[in-house]
Amino acid sequence: MRTTPTPSSPSPAVPPTQTQPIAQRRFNLADEEATIAFGRAVATTTQLAPAETGRGAPTAGAVIHLQGDLGAGKTTLARGFMRAYGHEGAVKSPTYTLVEPYEFEHCNIYHFDLYRLADPEEFDYLGTEQYFDPNNLCLVEWAEKGRGWVPAADLRIELIERDGGREACCAALSTRGAELLEALVG
């Protein structure tokens, strides 16, 4: 059983616009373990120094949108991400609370799940401005439910179920996102 992500052929770079990514890559994820390992790999690209158990790691911050159908593995990827930052407790989807804060000594990570938003403007009423400080990391599931209100992604990861596994389609949407993607395929 393979537990590390395998990059497939890179997509050509496209000039950035609102909808056009700077760069794209696809990764084949054979199973849940590979999805967790991929989440760890993504987290490692955001760290300025190695993580310490329970204390996190210094980070330059980023906004990462996680897309995919229900059950596609977004929260599984987030679990791997949080493990790479030294979080040892449960990592659950914040479907009902909308945001799950992970505030470490060295960094703050906020995991959003906007699936239950009925109207994008509801995001504005959540009082989330401080969460999107440039030094924080924000993982946002179902960002499209807050379209127009959720800050733009540096990196967008879409998970698609394929042949019993998953494919992670990663798109860099900012200079920061391009740095993360480059480090990921490094």
C-alpha positions in Angstrom: 0.0 0.0 0.0 1.4 3.4 -1.0 1.3 6.1 1.6 3.1 8.9 0.0 1.6 11.2 -2.7 2.8 10.7 -6.2 2.9 13.8 -8.5 1.5 13.3 -12.0 2.5 15.4 -14.9 2.5 19.1 -14.3 0.0 21.4 -15.9 1.4 24.3 -17.9 1.7 27.6 -16.0 -1.1 30.1 -16.8 -0.9 33.8 -16.2 -2.7 34.7 -13.0 -6.2 36.2 -13.0 -9.1 35.9 -10.7 -9.9 32.4 -12.0 -6.6 31.3 -13.6 -3.9 29.7 -11.4 -0.3 30.6 -11.6 0.7 26.9 -11.6 -1.1 23.6 -11.1 -0.1 20.1 -10.2 -2.0 16.8 -9.6 -1.2 14.2 -7.0 -2.5 10.6 -6.9 -3.5 9.6 -3.4 -4.0 5.8 -3.2 -5.9 5.7 0.1 -6.7 7.5 3.4 -3.1 7.1 4.6 -1.8 8.7 1.5 -4.3 11.6 2.0 -3.1 12.1 5.5 0.6 12.0 4.3 -0.3 14.6 1.6 -1.8 16.8 4.3 1.4 16.5 6.3 3.4 17.4 3.2 1.3 20.5 2.5 1.7 21.6 6.1 5.4 21.1 6.0 5.6 23.6 3.0 4.0 26.2 5.2 6.5 25.9 8.1 9.5 28.1 8.7 10.9 25.7 11.2 10.1 22.1 12.3 7.0 21.7 14.4 7.1 20.9 18.1 4.5 18.6 19.6 1.7 20.7 21.0 3.5 24.0 20.2 3.1 24.2 16.4 5.7 25.8 14.2 6.6 29.3 13.0 4.8 30.0 9.7 4.5 32.8 7.1 0.8 32.1 6.9 -1.5 31.1 4.0 -5.1 30.7 3.0 -5.8 27.2 1.6 -9.2 26.3 0.1 -10.1 22.6 0.2 -12.7 21.6 -2.3 -14.4 18.4 -3.2 -17.7 16.5 -2.8 -18.9 15.3 0.6 -16.6 12.5 1.7 -13.9 13.3 -0.7 -11.3 13.6 2.0 -11.0 17.3 2.9 -11.1 16.7 6.7 -8.8 13.7 6.3 -6.3 16.0 4.6 -6.8 18.6 7.4 -6.0 15.9 9.9 -2.6 15.2 8.3 -2.0 18.9 8.2 -2.7 19.3 11.9 -0.5 16.3 12.8 2.4 17.9 11.0 2.0 20.9 13.3 2.2 18.7 16.4 -1.6 18.5 17.2 -2.3 15.2 18.9 -6.0 15.4 19.6 -9.0 14.8 17.4 -9.4 16.7 14.1 -13.0 16.9 13.2 -14.9 18.8 10.5 -16.3 22.0 12.0 -19.5 21.6 10.1 -21.7 22.9 13.0 -19.3 25.3 14.6 -18.1 26.6 11.2 -14.5 27.2 12.6 -12.2 25.1 14.7 -9.3 27.1 16.1 -5.9 25.4 16.8 -3.9 28.1 18.6 -0.4 27.0 19.3 2.5 28.8 20.9 4.2 29.3 17.6 1.2 29.8 15.2 -2.5 29.8 14.8 -4.4 27.6 12.4 -8.1 28.0 11.7 -10.1 25.2 10.1 -13.3 26.4 8.5 -16.2 24.3 7.1 -18.7 26.6 5.4 -21.0 23.8 4.1 -24.0 25.0 6.3 -23.9 28.6 5.1 -27.2 29.4 3.5 -26.0 32.8 2.0 -22.5 33.9 1.3 -23.0 37.1 3.3 -23.4 35.0 6.5 -19.7 34.7 6.5 -19.3 38.4 7.2 -21.4 38.0 10.4 -19.1 35.4 11.8 -16.5 37.9 13.0 -13.7 36.1 11.2 -11.5 39.1 10.2 -8.9 38.4 12.9 -8.6 34.7 11.8 -7.3 35.8 8.4 -4.3 37.7 9.7 -1.4 37.2 7.2 0.6 35.3 9.8 -2.2 32.7 10.4 -2.9 29.6 8.5 -6.5 29.1 7.4 -7.9 25.9 5.9 -11.3 26.6 4.3 -13.6 23.8 3.3 -16.5 24.8 1.0 -15.1 28.3 0.4 -17.5 28.7 -2.5 -20.4 28.9 0.0 -18.9 32.2 1.2 -18.1 33.5 -2.3 -17.4 37.2 -2.3 -16.7 37.2 1.5 -14.1 34.5 2.1 -10.5 35.8 1.5 -8.9 34.5 -1.7 -6.9 31.4 -1.6 -3.1 31.2 -1.9 -3.5 27.5 -2.7 -6.6 25.6 -3.8 -6.7 21.8 -3.3 -9.6 20.0 -5.0 -10.0 16.3 -4.0 -11.6 14.0 -6.5 -12.4 10.4 -5.9 -10.7 8.2 -8.6 -10.3 4.4 -8.8 -10.8 3.7 -5.1 -8.4 6.5 -4.2 -8.2 10.3 -4.7 -6.6 12.8 -6.9 -5.5 16.1 -5.4 -5.6 18.9 -8.0 -3.6 21.8 -6.6 -3.7 25.3 -8.0 -1.4 28.2 -6.9 -3.5 31.4 -6.9 -0.9 33.8 -5.5 2.8 34.2 -5.2 2.6 32.6 -1.8 0.6 29.7 -3.3 3.2 29.2 -6.0 6.0 29.0 -3.4 4.0 26.4 -1.5 3.3 24.4 -4.6 6.9 24.5 -5.7 8.0 23.3 -2.2 5.4 20.5 -2.4 6.7 19.1 -5.7 10.3 20.2 -4.8 
